[in-house]
Structures are given as structure tokens and as C-alpha cells.
Amino acid sequence: MGAKCFSIAVKSNKGILLIDPGSAEMQPSYPLPDEEKFRLRRECVRVLESWASKACAIIVTHYHYDHHILPSDRDIENPRSYWLDSKLLILKNPNTYINESQWDRARLFISELLSFFNLKLDDYLCEPESIEIEDPVEKLAIALSKDYGDYSKRRSEILAKGKQWLRKLVEDLWSKNPWVKELTLPDNTRIIWGDGRKIELGNVVVTIFEPWFHGMEYDRTGWITPIFIESTGYRIFYSSDLMGPIIEDYAEVIAKLKPDIVFLDGPPTYLFPYMFNRINLQRAINNVITILKSRPKLLIYDHHLLREKRWRERVSAVFEEARKHDIQLLTGAECLGSKPLIDLL
């Protein structure tokens, strides 16, 4: 629809749960003038604000601006009703399994929320906890067992460098710098960390996963927390930013959940081939096919995928698999009776 956003709202009998209410303008390569990109982004923020003002709970799966938005953002008309007013804010843990950029963004975001009450972040910091940090790649048995042919040597080098990067985050960032504590604001807005948590909101049960990589193994963009939503008669999986998924183990987990509806962000074909190679594109395609074999009723394929004109061609095998099993595979725009803007330009 012309703006980067992957937000969904879930209605329960206790109120509305809003997931990842952020928006960003499209990247420079998107075929629209900058002025129009900013206009579409403003329209997106207005829709998000109409839902956020009614929400009793909001989940933020990670700190990219197309998944959360700062209260100081000039396109928000009433930032207080957007984020506060006795809401439950379930945020990605800002203290572990987070890269440097999102570590800073999380603290800026929470600082801006505190500023509504003339409070300072320094008063909500504590010493780092002494916890055992596991290397999540070591649990990816399927991905690690794959033979990538000529790419295997390069992949081994990438994994070795990634392990060093993770060790540096643990030793220099997570273990040495103050952590942010969970807190309750004066208006009874509660801020808690979502990683690995289960939330009951009336007739809806929300499972927030432990952090998964935002892309491939040791992806420098960090970690996200996918979401599984259950209620009477349906199950929904929301991928946040898996960029595919690229990692085979994640696809297997999703398939075993047997969701009725899957919100899947898809591979970033607009980065192909320079920042996203053919091997990882094929992995992403194979992994969606794995998910389709679990027979969801609907797969909404969107977000990273819809940023360049050849996206359908590049993932054509996914559409073929969906047709074979008579599974609805639609973009968000198509669910609303339209077409993705990129298909119309």
C-alpha cells in the first residue's frame, strides 16, 4: 500500500491488542517520488493511531521504525493516547538479544514515554543481571545440517564471524551496561518485556516467542519475537521480520503449530542479488513451501516482499505450491479487495 508497515489488530472480549504499530517511508529504490512516499506514510500513521487510541494492549516485537514509532514523531496527532492511557505495553526486551542500534532505539523510545510524566530513564536502570546467554545458532539443527555446495565455505566464514559478533554483544554491551527495568507509569500504563511470555487477553491467548533472528543466522539487524495467537476455533502466526523465513528450523516450528492464518513477511527481493543472495532466496522459498504443507487456510504474504516489481516472479514457486494445495495466498492489500501498490506502478 506504499508504506512500510506490518501491523495487525486483534479484537478480544477484553479489548483490542495492537501488534507492531509502526510505519516508515519506502526505500529510495521504490518507484515513487519522495513526497508521495512521505504522504503514504502519513496516511498509514493515521490508520495506526485510530487503532492505537482504542487498544488496551500493544506488542512491539523489535525496535525498527516500521514496527514501532516514537511519541515525538511529527505525524502522530496525540502521542499520549497512542501509547499511554493505562495500556499494557509488551515490548521486546531491550537488554538482551538486541543489537547496538536497537539497544539505543529502545532506550530512546522508553525515555520519550517517561518524559510525559517528567521522569528520567536513569531512575529506571539497574545493574546487568548475571544470566546464561546461549548461542541461538547452536539450536538450529536443521539449518546447520544443510549442504550448501559451493557456498558452504563462505557460509562457514559468515557463521564464524557471526559468533564473534554475538560474543562481543554479550561481553561489551549486554553484560557491561545498565539494563532497563520493567515499570509502571503514573497513568497505570505498564511496560513489560515480551520475550518468551504468554499473555491472556480475555478469550485470546498470545504466545510471544523467545527471540529469533531478523533474517539469516547471526543477522546484524538483530532479533525479533514472533507471535502465536490462539482463540476458540482459530490459530494465527505472526512472523514479524523473519525475512522469509530464511532459517529452516523456524519454518518447521511454524508448520508444527498448524496455524489457520499465517502473516508472513517474505524475503526482501528488493535487495537481490547484492545484499540478499540466491542461496538465501531459495532457502526462503523452500521454507514457505514447508509452511504451506501444514495446510493453513490463508497465508498473507507481505511486508519485505512488496518493495520491487518482480517480486511475484522471484517467488513464483510459492504461488504454485499454494495453488497445488488450494490454499489462499494473498497480500494484505488483496485481503482488502485491492492490489499491492507496487503492482500498479
Sequence and secondary structure as in RCSB ss.txt:
>XXXX:A:sequence
MGAKCFSIAVKSNKGILLIDPGSAEMQPSYPLPDEEKFRLRRECVRVLESWASKACAIIVTHYHYDHHILPSDRD
IENPRSYWLDSKLLILKNPNTYINESQWDRARLFISELLSFFNLKLDDYLCEPESIEIEDPVEKLAIALSKDYGD
YSKRRSEILAKGKQWLRKLVEDLWSKNPWVKELTLPDNTRIIWGDGRKIELGNVVVTIFEPWFHGMEYDRTGWIT
PIFIESTGYRIFYSSDLMGPIIEDYAEVIAKLKPDIVFLDGPPTYLFPYMFNRINLQRAINNVITILKSRPKLLI
YDHHLLREKRWRERVSAVFEEARKHDIQLLTGAECLGSKPLIDLL
>XXXX:A:secstr
  EE   EEEEETTEEEEE    EE  TTSSS HHHHHHHHHHHHHHHHHHHTTEEEEEE S  TTT   TT TT
 S HHHHH SS EEEE  SSSS  HHHHHHHHHHHHHHHHTTT  GGGGEE         GGGG HHHHH   GG
GHHHHHHHHHHHHHHHHHIIIIIITTS EE  EE TTS EEEE TT EEEETTEEEEE S EESSSTT TT EE 
 EEEEETTEEEEE SS TTT SHHHHHHHHHH  SEEEE    GGGTTTTS HHHHHHHHHHHHHHHTT  SEEE
E GGGGGSTTHHHHTHHHHHHHHHTT EEE HHHHTTS  HHHH 
